[in-house]
Amino acid sequence: MNLDRVGSGKNLPDDINVIIEIPSHSDPVKYEVDKETGALFVDRFMNTAMFYPCNYGYVPNTLSDDGDPVDVLVMSPYPLISGSVVKCRPVGMLKMTDESGVDAKIIAVPHDPMYDDIKNIEDVPA
């Protein structure tokens, strides 16, 4: 699998490609795609009683302030497998900080009829 050839999206910023690193509802293990090899590496085991409520991935060929690709939380009815690419529409942003400073996450929904009514974060059911 060559994820280096996946573009950021066809109609930015309304259409983005997201490469999934961590499926929703998975165990507290942080995975990251290695920039040099394209392989999916275990980054760390998280010492918290948590799970990922959304699929977690990134927009390829982007660079955020922390030097990594732009992070994305993708809502979906099912977990998406690691390494899969899903075409999405951004609907919001989650402002976060980590040890390196600001680490914002885009909140997105797949381009799928199930999400046609979700245009922004206020449209997301509680």
C-alpha positions, -999 to +999 in steps of 0.1 A: +000+000+000+015+034-010-002+061+010+023+087-003+003+089-035-030+098-018-038+135-023-053+159+002-087+160-015-103+171-048-122+202-036-104+216-006-115+226+020-149+211+015-136+177+004-107+161+021-091+126+021-085+112+055-061+082+061-074+064+091-047+055+118-070+044+147-105+029+143-133+042+165-139+024+198-105+008+196-083+001+226-061+029+240-031+023+217-018+052+196-008+043+161+009+066+135+019+061+099+057+065+096+065+094+072+096+076+058+083+041+052+045+045+051+042+016+077+017+018+106+037+019+138+026+016+174+034+050+188+026+043+225+002+026+249-020+051+266-024+046+304-060+058+306-093+040+308-105+054+275-113+045+239-114+065+207-150+078+202-143+085+165-120+072+138-087+091+141-066+099+111-049+127+091-051+146+058-022+135+036+002+160+022-006+186+048+015+201+076+001+215+109+019+237+134+033+207+153+051+194+122+027+165+116-001+162+091-034+177+100-053+155+124-089+145+118-117+129+139-141+111+115-176+102+127-190+070+112-215+043+123-187+017+122-150+016+129-129+021+098-098-001+094-063+014+098-048+025+065-081+030+048-089+063+030-122+080+035-135+111+016-148+135+041-164+169+047-150+190+076-178+202+099-158+217+128-126+219+148-116+208+182-090+230+198-065+210+219-030+213+232-003+188+239+033+188+250+042+206+218+016+233+220-016+237+199-028+205+184-061+212+167-082+183+153-107+187+124-140+171+130-154+155+097-181+133+083-178+110+053-193+120+020-222+096+024-260+102+022-262+093+059-244+126+066-261+149+040-278+169+067-246+176+087-230+208+073-214+221+105-208+212+141-243+224+152-259+198+130-242+169+148-266+151+171-258+153+208 
